[in-house]
Amino acid sequence: MTINEIQDEIIEEFGGFDDWMDKYQLLIDLGNEQAPLDEQYKTEQNLIDGCQSRVWLQANYVDGKIHFTAESDALIVKGIVALLIRVLSDHTPQEILDADLYFIEEIGLKEHLSPTRSNGLLAMVKQMHMYAIAFKAKEG
């Protein structure tokens, strides 16, 4: 599936709910469904700067694609990072760098997050882009 196809799927899932409490519950459920991050990756190096809660992000480069895993100690943030992983994981560095993450706006996430969570979301996206830039440089 392409990044845009995955984003469209997420928009459709969230579109089934009118109430933001239901959307928050979906986020929490998505976070809880995510496999826990291996303890060896819960390091200072993998902590994302700019997040109020603690978020660890691990990236592995396998067969030309980046595979992300992550965990957070906050339920909603865990759901947000689960969405980002679903959209960006297992794509090439170039696909990740070229991606327009329109689903964030479309599902109303941006306007329903506190300023600190919005900053955290941007920090997660930025970190994923940094990994893509680094792995792309290794390719070239």
Residue, then its C-alpha position, 0 to 999 in steps of 0.5 A: m500500500t502507498i502512504n496515501e492509501i494508508q492515510d485514506e484508510i485512516i481518514e475513513e476509520f476516523g470518519g466513522f466517529d463524530d464525537w471526539m471522545d470516540k476518536y480519542q478512544l480509537l487513538i488509545d485502542l490503536g496505541n494499545e494494539q501496538a507491540p511494546l518496544d523492546e527494552q533495549y531500544k528504550t534509551e536516551q538516544n531514542l527519546i524524542d526531544g520536544c515531547q512532553s511525555r516520553v516517546w522512544l522511536q527506533a528505526n531499522y533499515v531493511d531491504g531499502k525500507i525503514h521500519f519504525t517501532a515506538e512506545s510512549d508512556a502516555l496513552i493518546v501519544k502512543g496512539i498518535v505514534a502508532l498512526l505515524i508508524r502505520v503511515l510511514s513504516d516500511h517505506t523507502p526514505q524517499e517516499i517518507l521524505d516526499a509524503d504529505l501527511y494530510f491525514i493529520e489535518e483531515i481527521g482533525l487531530k491538529e485542532h484537537l491536540s493541546p499545544t504541547r501534544s501538537n509540538g510532540l507530534l511535529a517532533m515525532v514527524k521531524q525525527m522520522h524525517m531525520y531517520a529517512i535523511a540519514f538512511k537515504a545518505k547511506e544509500g547514496 
